[in-house]
Amino acid sequence: MSDWGPVLIAVVLFVLLSPGLLFQLPGRHKIVEFGNMQTSGLSILVHTVLYFGVITIFLIAIGVHIHTG
């Protein structure tokens, strides 16, 4: 049996938390900017920490599993 939960959650979070796609934290002119398709080094660092925290919660604390086969 294959466990697709970690793979699916990682891909969805990677797309949603890409800096500049949906939002950018911190933005260039404001604290939060939405849909500006730009990024900065600090924004990449903040989104990386958010990604690590959310994926840790979903995979370790909650234990999401999707089994196939």
C-alpha positions as CSV (number, residue, x, y, z in Angstrom):
1,M,0.0,0.0,0.0
2,S,1.3,3.5,-0.9
3,D,0.9,6.4,1.4
4,W,0.2,9.5,-0.8
5,G,-0.8,11.8,2.1
6,P,2.7,13.4,2.6
7,V,3.2,13.8,-1.2
8,L,-0.2,15.4,-1.8
9,I,0.1,17.8,1.2
10,A,3.6,18.8,0.2
11,V,2.6,19.6,-3.4
12,V,-0.5,21.6,-2.4
13,L,1.4,23.6,0.3
14,F,4.3,24.3,-2.1
15,V,1.9,25.7,-4.7
16,L,-0.2,27.7,-2.2
17,L,2.8,29.1,-0.2
18,S,4.9,30.1,-3.2
19,P,5.9,33.7,-2.5
20,G,4.0,36.1,-4.7
21,L,1.5,33.7,-6.1
22,L,-1.4,34.1,-3.7
23,F,0.2,36.5,-1.2
24,Q,3.7,37.8,-0.3
25,L,4.7,38.2,3.3
26,P,6.4,40.7,3.8
27,G,5.6,42.6,0.6
28,R,7.8,45.3,-1.0
29,H,5.5,48.2,-0.1
30,K,3.1,46.7,2.5
31,I,3.2,44.0,5.1
32,V,1.1,41.7,3.0
33,E,0.6,42.0,-0.7
34,F,-1.7,39.8,-2.7
35,G,-1.1,38.4,-6.2
36,N,1.9,40.6,-7.2
37,M,4.0,37.8,-8.7
38,Q,7.2,39.3,-7.2
39,T,9.4,38.0,-4.4
40,S,12.4,38.9,-2.3
41,G,14.9,37.0,-0.2
42,L,13.1,37.9,3.1
43,S,9.8,36.8,1.6
44,I,11.3,33.4,0.6
45,L,12.7,32.9,4.1
46,V,9.3,33.7,5.7
47,H,7.4,31.4,3.3
48,T,9.9,28.6,4.0
49,V,9.4,28.9,7.7
50,L,5.6,28.9,7.2
51,Y,5.8,25.9,4.8
52,F,7.9,23.9,7.4
53,G,5.6,24.7,10.2
54,V,2.4,23.9,8.4
55,I,3.7,20.6,6.8
56,T,5.0,19.6,10.2
57,I,1.6,20.1,11.8
58,F,-0.2,18.2,9.0
59,L,2.3,15.3,8.8
60,I,3.5,14.8,12.3
61,A,0.9,16.3,14.7
62,I,-2.2,15.4,12.8
63,G,-0.8,12.4,10.9
64,V,-2.6,12.7,7.5
65,H,-2.4,9.5,5.5
66,I,-4.0,8.7,2.1
67,H,-3.5,5.0,1.3
68,T,-4.0,3.5,-2.2
69,G,-3.9,0.0,-3.5
